[in-house]
Amino acid sequence: MRNYRGKRENNGEWIEGYQVVIEGKDYIVPLDAKTRVFSHRAPEPGCRRGILDFIEVIPSTVAQSTGLKDKNKVKIYGSIEINGKMSKGGDIVKRTFHYSNDIGDSVGEAKIEISEVKWKEDKGLQFVGFPFFPCDDIYNIEVLGNQTDNPELLEAKNG
């Protein structure tokens, strides 16, 4: 199971864990969540299914871990679809590369591409803005920020 992250509804702090949707609200259960086992009695008010740490998050900030890390060992997160819209929680990444000739030698100046990362159930991982999936080039990718906190990174790319 891949992790998710989102910004807390109450203070805007990023939290990482497992996504849960209850009664239309998005929650993250932290990786280190405290649990309680209920045997013969009902849970206490405010306690859901034995997990004590349900943290409500802003739905538009939720992103799913891609399972990949960038060249600096930073986890890469992708925006996900929530209620028919893509969230804005995914990372913005930079890829630096050289074109190569027929025998694999680098030619010309280094090229830099900026991309937003998305995760779609029907298409999987997408680097929007890269002409192809850089699976063999993951070590040249660097997380610059995310779409929620750093939208100017995409504006600069598109401007």
Phi, psi and omega in degrees: 000129179276151178279163175234166171218158177195164178270133179301138179296323188277333183218001176076007178284141177286138179228142182242140179170221182248136181278137176222137175244122180231124179050042176080002179252144181266133179229154169243130173263113183302153180301329181258029184301144175275139179237161178222135180266127178253122182261291188247003180233160181288153177299153177291156178304137179085354180253123186252121172051031175084355178261127184274335187253079171260121182246118180290136181236161177286117186306322184291349181261355185290135178219152181255140175296138178276347186085359180252158174235151180279187184296342178259014179068025177270132178298142178255126180248145179243143175299151179233165178275128178229121181052042176083000179236149176283135176290173178243031182263353183290161181282160171247126185237159178239137176239128177250129182208165173241142169289151179236156178274188185299333181258011173091004178280140177293139178229144177076185181282158176296140177255146178235131176237140176251138183217150168264151183253132179230154176233115180242136182302320184276339183241348181077210184287133178228135170255098184284117182117342175268138181290342178208160180289124186273047185299326179271001185238019187299334182283355175257012180257139180226131176286125179264329183171203178225165186292336180283309185273338187228052182296338180297336178296322177283326178297320179295322180295317184273349184277000000 
